[in-house]
Amino acid sequence: MRDVLIHVLPTALVAVASAALVACGDAPRPPAAFTGTPEVRAITVQPQQLALTTELPGRVAPIQIAEVRPQVTGLVQARRFKEGSTVKAGEVLYQIDPALYRASVDNARATLAKSEANLVTVKLKAARYKELGAIKAVSQQDADDASAALLQAEADVSAAKATLQTQRINLDYTRIVAPVSGRIGRSTVTAGALVTANQATAMATVQQMDPIFVDVTQTSSALLALRRSLATGDLQRGTAKVKLLLEDGSTYALPGTLQFSDVTVDQGTSAVTLRAEFPNPKGELLPGMYVRAVVEEGVLQQALLAPQPAVSRDTTGKPVAFVVADGKLEQRALETSRAVGDQWLVTSGLKAGDQLVVAGQQKAHPGMPVTVKPAAAAAATATTATAAKL
């Protein structure tokens, strides 16, 4: 037992000595409380002119589209265009065998010549009978029959002319031409194929693609709100310019112009179709392509914008911001209509000249005096300090 005490005693003495040395040193102090005026960074709210835009989904549609169909029956002799190429209105696309229709024209021409020859004889006879009837050399019945025969012969000539004209038209229809200018798609027939007049299947399709339409949809409620804003003068009508975002996220280089809005609301979607026209000289926009159109709705002359970091949410989810009024921090309830880039468009809660706090508001509470430092100057100071550290 004695041996154990001899070994434990030095260890205990060392521990006591260590505790005494710690007690003799400086005790750790709590961090000093901040006693100065909190500093916040703020900007002065200034009204500005703002063009409001909305992004809407849409589809590309051709200005004109024409399905090429034969108007006469026959065998296709030749196809005279390259699929996917640009054709002009009136350019020959297909040639149907014209032999039968050329023979019909010749036959109609001969029938007309026969009718015209008969007309000469009947006309002379009618003239003689008229003279003889005047002197009672022939019966009145014979004179009337001669006059009727003349009228019949003249009608035969007119009918023959009409038949000849019809056969000429049918002969012309053997040359199938482009109804409109544009880009032609694939051909559904080849040389040697039999086509029939007004068949259901189109031989090819021609679409005019420069300029080209973009049809976008907007909800009827949004359209009504826009019209109310324009009517009250809160929003001034813009230039109706439209930008286009393509499927890959890139922006189409050429701007478009809003043409009109549809007069009917779709019952299934409660949407209205808006149509914009875009130049398409390089053929980048293809019919059926999905795009997003950025439509300029109008211009706000006195728009108030608040940086998004300056706007937070209260416990109910409503937007709030802090301003400095009479040197004190004040919380304001805001109403915002939309995001514009990295800012909120404020419709109520702020006015021109307000000092809107963008940083440092967590250091104080509403009603507490604060020192205001311009946000731009603060950012410059921070940049300088960072550069000095580097």
C-alpha positions as CSV (number, residue, x, y, z in Angstrom):
1,M,0.0,0.0,0.0
2,R,2.8,2.3,0.8
3,D,4.5,1.6,-2.4
4,V,1.3,2.5,-4.3
5,L,1.1,5.9,-2.5
6,I,4.7,6.7,-3.3
7,H,4.0,6.2,-7.0
8,V,0.7,8.1,-7.1
9,L,1.8,11.1,-5.1
10,P,4.2,12.6,-7.7
11,T,1.6,12.3,-10.4
12,A,-1.1,14.1,-8.3
13,L,1.4,16.8,-7.4
14,V,2.1,17.4,-11.1
15,A,-1.6,17.7,-11.8
16,V,-2.2,20.2,-9.0
17,A,0.8,22.3,-10.1
18,S,-0.5,22.4,-13.7
19,A,-3.9,23.5,-12.5
20,A,-2.3,26.3,-10.5
21,L,-0.4,27.5,-13.4
22,V,-3.5,27.7,-15.6
23,A,-5.3,29.6,-12.8
24,C,-2.5,32.1,-12.7
25,G,-2.8,32.8,-16.5
26,D,-5.4,35.1,-18.3
27,A,-8.9,33.6,-18.5
28,P,-10.5,33.5,-22.0
29,R,-12.7,36.5,-22.7
30,P,-16.1,36.6,-24.5
31,P,-16.2,38.5,-27.8
32,A,-16.8,42.1,-27.5
33,A,-20.4,43.2,-28.3
34,F,-20.9,45.6,-31.3
35,T,-21.7,49.0,-29.9
36,G,-21.6,51.1,-33.2
37,T,-24.4,51.9,-35.7
38,P,-25.0,49.0,-38.1
39,E,-23.9,49.7,-41.7
40,V,-26.1,48.7,-44.6
41,R,-25.6,49.0,-48.4
42,A,-28.4,50.7,-50.3
43,I,-29.3,52.0,-53.8
44,T,-31.6,54.8,-54.6
45,V,-34.7,53.6,-56.5
46,Q,-35.1,55.5,-59.8
47,P,-37.9,55.0,-62.3
48,Q,-36.8,54.0,-65.8
49,Q,-38.2,53.1,-69.2
50,L,-38.7,49.4,-69.5
51,A,-39.8,47.4,-72.5
52,L,-41.9,44.4,-71.3
53,T,-41.6,41.1,-73.1
54,T,-43.1,37.7,-72.7
55,E,-41.8,34.4,-73.9
56,L,-44.3,32.2,-75.7
57,P,-44.1,28.8,-77.3
58,G,-44.8,28.5,-81.1
59,R,-44.5,26.6,-84.3
60,V,-43.0,27.7,-87.7
61,A,-45.6,27.8,-90.5
62,P,-45.1,28.6,-94.2
63,I,-46.5,31.8,-95.7
64,Q,-48.1,29.8,-98.5
65,I,-48.4,26.0,-99.0
66,A,-49.7,24.4,-102.2
67,E,-50.1,20.7,-102.9
68,V,-49.4,19.8,-106.5
69,R,-52.1,17.5,-108.0
70,P,-52.8,16.6,-111.7
71,Q,-55.9,18.0,-113.3
72,V,-55.9,15.5,-116.2
73,T,-55.3,11.8,-116.3
74,G,-52.2,10.3,-118.0
75,L,-48.7,8.9,-117.7
76,V,-46.0,11.0,-116.3
77,Q,-43.3,11.5,-119.0
78,A,-40.8,13.4,-116.9
79,R,-40.1,15.2,-113.6
80,R,-38.4,18.5,-114.2
81,F,-37.3,19.6,-110.7
82,K,-34.8,18.6,-108.0
83,E,-36.4,17.6,-104.7
84,G,-35.7,20.2,-102.0
85,S,-34.9,22.9,-104.5
86,T,-36.5,26.3,-104.9
87,V,-39.0,26.7,-107.7
88,K,-40.8,29.7,-109.1
89,A,-44.5,30.1,-109.8
90,G,-45.3,28.8,-113.3
91,E,-42.2,26.6,-113.5
92,V,-42.9,23.2,-115.1
93,L,-42.7,20.4,-112.5
94,Y,-44.1,17.4,-114.4
95,Q,-44.9,16.6,-118.0
96,I,-47.8,14.2,-118.6
97,D,-48.0,12.5,-122.0
98,P,-49.8,15.1,-124.2
99,A,-50.6,12.9,-127.3
100,L,-54.2,12.1,-126.4
101,Y,-55.0,15.7,-125.5
102,R,-53.2,17.1,-128.6
103,A,-55.4,14.8,-130.7
104,S,-58.5,16.1,-128.8
105,V,-57.5,19.6,-129.7
106,D,-57.1,18.8,-133.3
107,N,-60.5,17.1,-133.3
108,A,-62.2,20.1,-131.7
109,R,-60.5,22.4,-134.2
110,A,-61.9,20.3,-137.1
111,T,-65.4,20.4,-135.5
112,L,-65.2,24.1,-135.3
113,A,-64.1,24.4,-138.9
114,K,-67.0,22.2,-139.9
115,S,-69.4,24.3,-137.9
116,E,-68.1,27.6,-139.3
117,A,-68.4,26.2,-142.9
118,N,-72.0,25.1,-142.3
119,L,-72.7,28.5,-140.8
120,V,-71.8,30.2,-144.1
121,T,-74.3,28.1,-146.1
122,V,-77.0,28.5,-143.5
123,K,-76.4,32.3,-143.4
124,L,-76.7,32.6,-147.2
125,K,-79.9,30.5,-147.2
126,A,-81.4,32.5,-144.5
127,A,-80.6,35.8,-146.3
128,R,-82.3,34.5,-149.5
129,Y,-85.4,33.3,-147.7
130,K,-85.7,36.6,-146.0
131,E,-85.8,38.4,-149.3
132,L,-88.2,35.9,-150.9
133,G,-90.4,36.0,-147.9
134,A,-90.6,39.7,-148.2
135,I,-92.1,39.4,-151.7
136,K,-94.2,36.3,-150.7
137,A,-92.2,34.0,-153.0
138,V,-91.8,31.4,-150.3
139,S,-94.0,30.5,-147.4
140,Q,-93.6,32.2,-144.1
141,Q,-92.8,28.8,-142.5
142,D,-89.9,28.3,-144.8
143,A,-88.5,31.7,-144.0
144,D,-88.9,31.1,-140.3
145,D,-87.1,27.7,-140.6
146,A,-84.2,29.3,-142.4
147,S,-83.9,31.9,-139.6
148,A,-84.0,29.2,-136.9
149,A,-81.4,27.2,-138.8
150,L,-79.1,30.2,-138.8
151,L,-79.4,30.6,-135.1
152,Q,-78.7,26.8,-134.7
153,A,-75.6,27.1,-136.9
154,E,-74.3,30.1,-134.9
155,A,-74.8,28.1,-131.6
156,D,-73.0,25.1,-133.1
157,V,-70.0,27.4,-133.8
158,S,-70.0,28.8,-130.3
159,A,-70.2,25.3,-128.8
160,A,-67.3,24.2,-131.1
161,K,-65.2,27.1,-129.9
162,A,-65.9,26.3,-126.3
163,T,-65.0,22.6,-126.9
164,L,-61.7,23.7,-128.6
165,Q,-60.9,26.0,-125.7
166,T,-61.6,23.2,-123.2
167,Q,-59.3,20.8,-125.1
168,R,-56.6,23.4,-125.2
169,I,-56.9,23.9,-121.4
170,N,-56.6,20.1,-120.9
171,L,-53.6,20.1,-123.1
172,D,-52.0,22.8,-121.1
173,Y,-52.8,20.8,-117.9
174,T,-50.4,18.1,-119.1
175,R,-47.7,20.6,-118.1
176,I,-48.0,20.6,-114.3
177,V,-46.5,23.9,-113.1
178,A,-45.7,25.3,-109.6
179,P,-48.7,27.1,-108.2
180,V,-46.6,29.3,-105.9
181,S,-42.9,30.2,-105.5
182,G,-41.1,28.4,-102.7
183,R,-39.2,25.2,-101.8
184,I,-40.5,22.0,-103.1
185,G,-40.4,18.7,-101.1
186,R,-40.1,15.1,-102.2
187,S,-42.0,13.8,-105.2
188,T,-44.5,10.9,-104.7
189,V,-44.4,9.9,-108.4
190,T,-41.7,9.1,-111.0
191,A,-41.6,9.0,-114.7
192,G,-44.0,6.3,-116.0
193,A,-46.4,6.6,-113.2
194,L,-50.1,6.9,-114.0
195,V,-51.9,9.8,-112.4
196,T,-55.5,10.7,-112.4
197,A,-57.3,14.0,-112.4
198,N,-57.8,15.5,-108.9
199,Q,-56.4,12.5,-107.2
200,A,-56.2,12.5,-103.4
201,T,-52.5,12.0,-103.1
202,A,-50.4,15.1,-103.9
203,M,-47.5,14.6,-106.4
204,A,-45.4,17.2,-104.4
205,T,-45.8,20.1,-102.0
206,V,-44.5,23.6,-102.5
207,Q,-44.0,25.9,-99.5
208,Q,-43.1,29.5,-99.5
209,M,-40.6,30.0,-96.7
210,D,-39.2,33.5,-97.1
211,P,-40.7,35.3,-95.3
212,I,-42.2,32.8,-92.9
213,F,-44.8,32.7,-90.2
214,V,-44.4,31.8,-86.5
215,D,-47.6,31.0,-84.7
216,V,-47.5,31.4,-80.9
217,T,-50.1,30.9,-78.2
218,Q,-51.0,33.2,-75.3
219,T,-53.6,32.7,-72.6
220,S,-56.7,34.7,-73.0
221,S,-56.4,36.0,-69.4
222,A,-52.9,37.4,-70.2
223,L,-54.2,39.0,-73.4
224,L,-57.1,40.7,-71.4
225,A,-54.6,42.0,-68.8
226,L,-52.4,43.4,-71.5
227,R,-55.3,45.2,-73.2
228,R,-56.4,46.7,-69.8
229,S,-52.9,48.0,-69.2
230,L,-52.8,49.6,-72.6
231,A,-56.3,51.1,-72.2
232,T,-55.5,52.7,-68.8
233,G,-52.2,54.1,-70.1
234,D,-50.0,52.1,-67.5
235,L,-48.4,50.5,-70.5
236,Q,-47.7,52.1,-73.9
237,R,-47.9,50.2,-77.1
238,G,-44.5,49.0,-78.3
239,T,-43.0,48.4,-81.7
240,A,-44.5,44.9,-81.9
241,K,-41.0,43.5,-82.5
242,V,-40.5,39.8,-81.9
243,K,-37.3,37.8,-81.2
244,L,-37.0,34.1,-81.7
245,L,-35.3,31.4,-79.6
246,L,-34.5,28.2,-81.5
247,E,-34.7,24.6,-80.2
248,D,-31.0,24.5,-79.4
249,G,-31.3,27.6,-77.2
250,S,-29.7,30.0,-79.7
251,T,-31.2,33.3,-80.8
252,Y,-32.4,33.7,-84.4
253,A,-30.4,36.6,-85.9
254,L,-33.3,38.4,-87.6
255,P,-36.1,40.1,-85.7
256,G,-39.8,39.6,-86.7
257,T,-42.9,41.6,-86.6
258,L,-46.2,40.8,-84.9
259,Q,-48.9,40.6,-87.5
260,F,-52.2,39.9,-85.7
261,S,-54.0,37.8,-83.0
262,D,-56.6,35.3,-83.7
263,V,-60.3,36.3,-83.2
264,T,-61.2,33.0,-81.5
265,V,-60.1,31.5,-78.2
266,D,-59.4,27.8,-78.2
267,Q,-62.0,26.1,-76.0
268,G,-59.6,23.3,-75.0
269,T,-56.6,25.4,-73.9
270,S,-58.2,28.9,-73.4
271,A,-55.4,30.3,-75.6
272,V,-55.2,32.8,-78.4
273,T,-52.9,32.4,-81.4
274,L,-50.6,35.2,-82.3
275,R,-48.9,35.3,-85.7
276,A,-45.4,36.9,-86.3
277,E,-43.6,37.2,-89.6
278,F,-39.8,36.6,-89.9
279,P,-37.5,37.0,-92.8
280,N,-35.9,33.6,-93.7
281,P,-33.4,34.3,-96.5
282,K,-31.1,31.3,-95.6
283,G,-34.0,28.9,-94.9
284,E,-32.9,28.3,-91.3
285,L,-36.6,28.2,-90.2
286,L,-38.4,25.2,-91.4
287,P,-42.2,24.6,-91.2
288,G,-43.2,22.6,-88.1
289,M,-40.1,23.7,-86.1
290,Y,-40.7,24.3,-82.4
291,V,-39.5,27.8,-81.3
292,R,-40.0,30.2,-78.4
293,A,-40.9,33.8,-79.4
294,V,-40.0,36.8,-77.2
295,V,-42.8,39.2,-77.9
296,E,-42.6,42.9,-76.9
297,E,-45.9,43.7,-75.1
298,G,-45.3,47.4,-74.5
299,V,-43.2,50.0,-72.7
300,L,-43.5,51.1,-69.1
301,Q,-42.3,54.7,-68.8
302,Q,-41.9,54.7,-65.0
303,A,-40.9,51.2,-64.1
304,L,-39.4,50.5,-60.6
305,L,-36.9,47.6,-60.4
306,A,-35.5,46.0,-57.3
307,P,-32.5,43.7,-57.3
308,Q,-33.5,40.2,-56.4
309,P,-31.1,39.9,-53.4
310,A,-32.8,42.9,-51.9
311,V,-36.2,41.2,-51.9
312,S,-37.0,38.4,-49.4
313,R,-40.1,36.6,-48.2
314,D,-42.0,36.9,-45.0
315,T,-43.5,33.9,-43.1
316,T,-46.5,34.0,-45.3
317,G,-44.4,34.0,-48.5
318,K,-45.1,37.6,-49.5
319,P,-42.2,39.7,-50.9
320,V,-40.7,42.2,-48.5
321,A,-37.7,44.6,-48.7
322,F,-35.9,47.0,-46.4
323,V,-35.5,50.7,-46.9
324,V,-33.8,53.4,-45.0
325,A,-36.2,56.2,-44.0
326,D,-35.1,59.1,-41.7
327,G,-31.9,57.2,-40.9
328,K,-33.8,54.1,-39.6
329,L,-34.3,50.7,-41.1
330,E,-37.9,50.1,-42.3
331,Q,-39.5,47.0,-43.7
332,R,-41.9,47.3,-46.7
333,A,-44.3,44.9,-48.1
334,L,-44.0,44.7,-51.9
335,E,-46.1,43.6,-54.8
336,T,-44.1,42.3,-57.8
337,S,-45.5,41.4,-61.2
338,R,-42.6,39.6,-62.9
339,A,-38.8,39.0,-62.9
340,V,-36.8,41.1,-65.4
341,G,-33.4,39.6,-65.6
342,D,-31.9,39.5,-62.1
343,Q,-34.4,42.1,-60.8
344,W,-38.1,42.3,-59.8
345,L,-40.6,44.6,-61.4
346,V,-42.2,46.3,-58.4
347,T,-45.8,47.5,-58.7
348,S,-46.3,48.8,-55.2
349,G,-44.3,49.2,-51.9
350,L,-41.6,51.3,-53.4
351,K,-41.4,54.8,-54.8
352,A,-38.9,56.9,-56.6
353,G,-36.1,58.1,-54.3
354,D,-36.4,55.3,-51.7
355,Q,-33.1,54.0,-50.4
356,L,-33.4,50.3,-50.9
357,V,-31.2,48.1,-48.8
358,V,-29.4,45.4,-50.8
359,A,-26.9,44.1,-48.2
360,G,-26.4,44.3,-44.4
361,Q,-30.0,44.3,-43.3
362,Q,-29.4,41.2,-41.2
363,K,-27.2,43.3,-38.9
364,A,-30.2,45.4,-37.7
365,H,-33.9,45.2,-37.1
366,P,-36.7,47.5,-38.3
367,G,-36.7,50.8,-36.4
368,M,-33.0,50.7,-35.6
369,P,-30.8,53.6,-36.8
370,V,-28.3,52.5,-39.5
371,T,-25.5,54.0,-41.5
372,V,-26.1,53.9,-45.2
373,K,-23.3,53.2,-47.6
374,P,-23.9,53.3,-51.4
375,A,-23.8,49.8,-52.8
376,A,-21.6,50.7,-55.7
377,A,-19.0,52.4,-53.5
378,A,-19.1,49.4,-51.1
379,A,-18.5,47.0,-54.0
380,A,-15.6,49.1,-55.2
381,T,-14.1,49.2,-51.6
382,A,-14.5,45.4,-51.4
383,T,-12.8,44.9,-54.8
384,T,-9.9,47.2,-53.7
385,A,-9.5,45.3,-50.5
386,T,-9.5,41.9,-52.3
387,A,-6.9,43.2,-54.7
388,A,-4.7,44.4,-51.8
389,K,-4.9,40.9,-50.2
390,L,-3.9,39.3,-53.4
